[in-house]
């Protein structure tokens, strides 16, 4: 949805902001949970060591995904709050980081598709949160989605200087 609004950004700018703000909490949750798992693995936690690291290509791609994600969302929030007050470079950064993010994240998702499918099915098949950590994961994802919806809804009356720019 967010990517689709980019093709007609002037007409869909309010929807672009709304979806971007809706995604902020879930993306921050994903960055935090992944960072936690990496830290536990590096610090030698046996539970995380047993799982082993992802393939080398995905390990090399991960920092690109993280940096592009932070730049994309950060520049988007900056533009929403301040428009071009601090220069048009923020828009260039937003557009360029989107391109890097799109391709890096696409490759990253494809690389994890099989393992993600297996883990998600195991979580769902466990039923009632019997899979270790399933209830916590579901609760955190639900809370991040609700938080994103609240953030997006609360932003609706907020005036954004970027929304008034001419085409």
ZIGITA-V339021 format. One record per backbone hydrogen bond with DSSP energy under -1.0 kcal/mol. NH is the residue of the N-H (numbers start at 1). CO is the residue of the C=O. Records with the same first field share a line. If there is no record, write none. Layout:
NH: CO ; CO
This chain:
5: 1
12: 8
16: 12
17: 13
18: 14
19: 15
20: 16
21: 17
22: 18
23: 19
27: 23
28: 24
29: 25
30: 26
31: 27
32: 28
33: 29
34: 30
35: 31
36: 32
37: 33
38: 34
39: 35
40: 36
41: 37
42: 38
43: 39
44: 41
45: 40
49: 45
50: 46
59: 55
60: 56
61: 57
62: 58
65: 61
66: 62
67: 63
68: 64
69: 65
70: 66
71: 67
72: 68
73: 69
74: 70
75: 71
76: 72
77: 73
78: 74
79: 75
80: 76
81: 77
82: 78
83: 79
85: 82
87: 84
92: 88
93: 89
94: 90
95: 91
96: 92
97: 93
98: 94
99: 95
100: 96
101: 97
102: 98
103: 99
104: 100
105: 101
106: 102
107: 103
108: 104
109: 105
110: 106
111: 107
112: 108
116: 112
117: 113
118: 114
119: 115
120: 116
121: 117
122: 118
123: 119
124: 120
125: 121
126: 122
130: 127
134: 131
137: 133
138: 134
139: 135
140: 136
141: 137
142: 138
143: 139
144: 140
145: 141
146: 142
147: 143
148: 144
149: 145
150: 146
151: 147
152: 148
153: 149
154: 150
155: 151
156: 153
158: 155
165: 162
